[in-house]
Amino acid sequence: MSEVFEGYERQYCELSANLSRKCNAAALLPDQGQKQQRFSEIRAGLDDADGLIRKMDLEARSLQPGAKAVLLAKLREYKSDLNKLKREIKRITSPNANEIARDELLESGMADMHTVSSDQRERVAMSVERLNQSSDRITESRRTIMETEELGVSILQDLHQQRETLLHSHKKLHGVDDAIDKSKKVLTSMSRRMTKHKWIVGSVIGALVVAILFVMYFKLSR
């Protein structure tokens, strides 16, 4: 509960009890002058009580819905007690009983209408607050959905880039494989040529050796 509201409430309860005592004491005074003076003090106290009621009302309506409903219900009781005290003072100070009864009925009806109107305003205010909270939740949900969607798009873009990178790497690897195959073919061809050249050189050397041996044999035989 609000400490500010409790402070106003404490002041109001003390003032209301004091006004009730003064009202009862003033009704017993025989001197009209003293009685009117006492009632003037009581009316000033009633104005102060009205001020405290308004302050409590403003403070209660600034709180959260749960605490606000409890304090406004308590505040209606205080208003009702204050209205009863006002009617009692008016009854004592007024010489016309019929006028008093009529005024009490009018004030009672106005108080009931004010209570109903206050309850309706409170219910409307709570409904508006709930709608605002629902709207805030919907806005937050939309924002979350948009952030999730943006994150999903970003992830898809990253995956697409990674796919393109992998495809490019695959093409490079395929090109490297082709280059290796060509290198193997070149090396194989060179190896075959070298083998062929070895055989040719060997054959030439063999033919020369045979020719030399034949020449030497022919010379020696003579």
Disulfide bonds with the S-S distance in Angstrom:
none
